[in-house]
Amino acid sequence: MDLSKMVRKNLADIKPYVPGKPIEEVERELGIKNVIKMAANENPLGPSPKSVSAIQDLAAKAQIYPDGNCYYLKDALSQHWEVSPNQLMVGNGSDELLKLIAETFLLPGDEVVIGQPSFSEYIFAAKLMDAECIFVPLKDFTHDLSAMAEKITDKTKLLFVCNPNNPTGTVVTKQEVDDLMEKVPDNVMVIFDEAYYEYVQNQEYPKTLDYVKQGRKNVIILRTFSKVYGLAGLRIGYGIAHPEVISWIKRTMEPFNVNNFAQAAALAGIKDQNHVRESVQLNEAGKKQIYRGLEERGLSYVPTEANFIFIKVGVSSKELFPAMLQRGVIVRSGDIFGNEDYIRLTVGTEEQNKRFFDALDDSLAGLKIK
Ligand SMILES: Cc1ncc(COP(=O)(O)O)c(C=O)c1O
């Protein structure tokens, strides 16, 4: 029996997502301890203590289905962003929302415009629906929005702007986004993936929420609780768009897509903006520490607006990655993004950043001697 003839043909073209290695797996395989992960852009401070107690409070009520409408969380988000609850959708991570957007809009043969390199889930979502990915190379590590606008055809349904971009950490400016939005026809949905929104310091960062507030129907903003809110393990993200857009996407949603714990922890997180500020401050201090360390070593990097840094390591990341692993530091290898001599490093605590440099020095010395 040849299953490949039975399954949908487009699945053959989908590469399963390769996650960063979990700490436990590295410790088990290499027989080492105290491994640190600086590979998945998680918050080194962890969640707000208020989120932790919200989860604990609910533990003994795990038998109860979650609120399928995420009423309290949407209520808090609507106050926080001054939008109405019907302009919000909540997903099992923004990953889920990306997939639901694809299911809502894409038919086989439709085109999706994507920057390259960018977040891999856009490709997954498009391919899952048998749509065509139209890749537009980054310019100076940044989305080239005018080149992306030029790629729009009659077949284009979606255009993704990852802002800040994963893996490069760069942002497009308000002016660039305004120019893009003037060119984009009404029947092309522009998705601004702002997973790292809270970390951005650049004053020219666009307020994409204004487009939604002005009533534009071809804009979706995606945010997440996985990054600055430190809740990646619970899987919860949200989207903001015109109510009609939300109501169509909701048709593709499972009834209880976001679990109780995630909803409660996110609600507590939104109410603890001090923790957000502390996390951003830690990130700013970490960025400076890492920039300094890289400059001392003569290594170049892409200045970041997020909580990770794209670093030119001058050797193949395919070799550096396992060498760093041996020294107990997990980073993201650049070859998966098509930049073999780069790594993507999540900004850690002061101590973690020091350990990164120790491991890097050791690994590079080993690789250069060879
Ligand atoms: C740009 C970008 N968008 C979305 C996500 C997914 O976030 P979530 O954990 O909410 O699914 C990530 C996670 O790394 C990301 O980097």
The ligand as an SDF file (V2000), in Angstrom:
LIG
                    3D

 16 16  0  0  0  0  0  0  0  0999 V2000
    7.5690   35.7480   14.0130 C   0  0  0  0  0  0  0  0  0  0  0  0
    6.8600   34.7140   14.8110 C   0  0  0  0  0  0  0  0  0  0  0  0
    5.5430   34.5850   14.6740 N   0  0  0  0  0  0  0  0  0  0  0  0
    4.8560   33.6690   15.3710 C   0  0  0  0  0  0  0  0  0  0  0  0
    5.5040   32.8350   16.2460 C   0  0  0  0  0  0  0  0  0  0  0  0
    4.7030   31.7830   16.9330 C   0  0  0  0  0  0  0  0  0  0  0  0
    4.3220   32.1680   18.1640 O   0  0  0  0  0  0  0  0  0  0  0  0
    3.3410   31.2970   19.0510 P   0  0  0  0  0  0  0  0  0  0  0  0
    4.1670   30.7010   20.1150 O   0  0  0  0  0  0  0  0  0  0  0  0
    2.3360   32.2960   19.5340 O   0  0  0  0  0  0  0  0  0  0  0  0
    2.7020   30.2630   18.1700 O   0  0  0  0  0  0  0  0  0  0  0  0
    6.8720   32.9330   16.4400 C   0  0  0  0  0  0  0  0  0  0  0  0
    7.5660   32.0230   17.3560 C   0  0  0  0  0  0  0  0  0  0  0  0
    8.7410   31.8900   17.3910 O   0  0  0  0  0  0  0  0  0  0  0  0
    7.5690   33.8910   15.6890 C   0  0  0  0  0  0  0  0  0  0  0  0
    8.9050   34.0220   15.7910 O   0  0  0  0  0  0  0  0  0  0  0  0
  1  2  1  0
  2  3  1  0
  2 15  2  0
  3  4  2  0
  4  5  1  0
  5  6  1  0
  5 12  2  0
  6  7  1  0
  7  8  1  0
  8  9  2  0
  8 10  1  0
  8 11  1  0
 12 13  1  0
 12 15  1  0
 13 14  2  0
 15 16  1  0
M  END
$$$$
